[in-house]
């Protein structure tokens, strides 16, 4: 029996961790951290081009500016890893901003924040119910709920901006502690918490499992609809916070806050390295994606690049990051 | 025509070698998958290749079909060197392969799946009717009844396997390579396939046949080669081989067989199934499973073996009936979570689709069935994951160094050990095993069954379904025989034999 076992250990078809040559090691490193390397290079380029980039005040501003999209990207990472997708978030973002402003006009900002979170989470529950319980395609479902939510927001606001005079309302969005924006602190805090939740807890493990193979997860006794659904609710709630922060920063909200935010969020998540399809990704990668996109956008301004070229460069960088990723995967697998 | 040319060639003494491989070598990081392998197959010959998982059989096939390029060595097809040619060029030469993995496209019809890579067409238009006719002809030749319009995803595993075989048969096949074509087939379907193979052989097709089923290999092949650790250990005419010699060559030593170690205690039954019904499969099926016994279920494909397990596990929504567990009757579980809660663990048949999460590591797959055991206050403890994953898979002979790589990269035998291991991780009272040895080699089978017997001796009750009747006969303490939608008999181990079971099945199936 011992001889048999020894032979088994040499089973030829299956890889056991073996030592790799330096080329493979580099390829493997780049596959894991390639986007991070690109982000660092870009940071260096922008910083050399304009030293103001790394100034305390600029970093603080970037954090504050990217807090809403960053929060939503956290939620989107969960949804995509669990095998889903959500196109309704731009609508939910405006909706919860309007809810926050409406409540904030009369009540304290705490209640306004709570109302925005509940509003966002509610849409998340509806999405979750339709997708996870009735098994409807998430792309189509969330396009539909997005239209409904946008419509409701327009009906509610009659396409007018809600302006909040209440001074407290602006604290979370625009307030700072020794120069550090509260919204930026919240973003970093939630990145850390969400990262740990995903990588260290039971909940995180089952999110990867349902995204990796929904049937195997069901046979393993996981409550698949609940797990998949929970990611949409989480995204909804985080979008609610994002809506509140944005309303708080502007001290106003309207039905059409920022239609581009959906694409910003998806770009952050996917460029960061959480591919559509599920089962793979991490909050760390999303944080790197956020750094990359924020650096590009800010760099355009600081380096005074012709706005006409901005979109071209942005597109090239996004596609380039994905092509590089694909090439590196092939290199690391082929050998 | 074709047959004549073959015979003429044979009579004329012209070389009839279809494939000749010389000193083929292929390395993967850290291993040599093929080590200076030489091999040939002639026209009108069935050359079987047997060996343990990872012996290098699949790599050899891929080298011949051109899917993988070897690092050294030469391949000739009908006397012409094809070194460096890609898979498409070799297919044009008539090299066709049936791979072990099923590749049915779920959304396409059975017919479209068969004609997947070579649809019949006139200019840009598909010729649907001729394809359909060809499909029906071929399925009657193979003795299967598959609805030509049924979607691929709705077909059973054995029908999907048939689709793979049909796909190869409609291709231009002067050289046909079959990798485990019968792993998912029942006894009757196998017999039909063997008839087809015999016919192809008469027509002069060269066949390379890979299987773990040694009886089958002896039955259909002209020559048999054994591979071990990337080399050919022996090649001989069929007459020179016995099953025992094959096993010894494969393992490099005598096989240790798993033995029934004791008579089961005749205590109270742990599970009683009362009048289980699954529409279209069986009606009013009742049986009981005792503490610490291995209860086998035997029947042909379509007898409802799988559905029976699924009904008890809570994975068959249209099942009705009730079960007694823990001394009280209750309705069937409606969900898998409910079944697990009752202490019933179901190890599904299709490991790729239902068993494993391919991108995650072995450890993470194993602990998935019970994450609470590896977590403290909701935080998963990596150290504990590893320990418990090793504890669950170690007894099955799984190499713990492979626990951290994505399971996608493992061979079928190792994946299967993980699938069983993950349900051992979740401590349950009743283990339902659906085809636990599909596509795995004799060594792995022996280890798996030895481990299952040890667990049964410790008090676990096991229900075993396998299309390998011989395995059921060898392993089970009692065997329920299913046929024509009902329970024909329950045999004690001492009364059971493959012949007896088939006799029982056909005595019932034969009626009208």
Interface residues (C-beta under 8 A of the other chain):
Chain A: X1 X3 X4 X5 X7 X8 X9 X10 X11 X12 X13 X14 X15 X16 X17 X18 X19 X20 X24 X200 X201 X202 X203 X204 X205 X206 X208 X209 X212 X213 X215 X216 X217 X218 X219 X220 X221 X222 X223 X279 X280 X335
Chain B: X28 X29 X30 X31 X32 X33 X52 X53 X54 X55 X56 X58 X59 X229 X230 X251 X252 X253 X256 X315 X336 X337 X339 X340 X346 X348 X353 X354 X355 X356 X357 X358 X359 X360 X364 X365 X367 X368 X369 X371 X372 X375 X378 X379 X380 X397 X399 X401 X402 X404 X405 X409 X410 X411 X413 X414 X422 X426 X443 X447
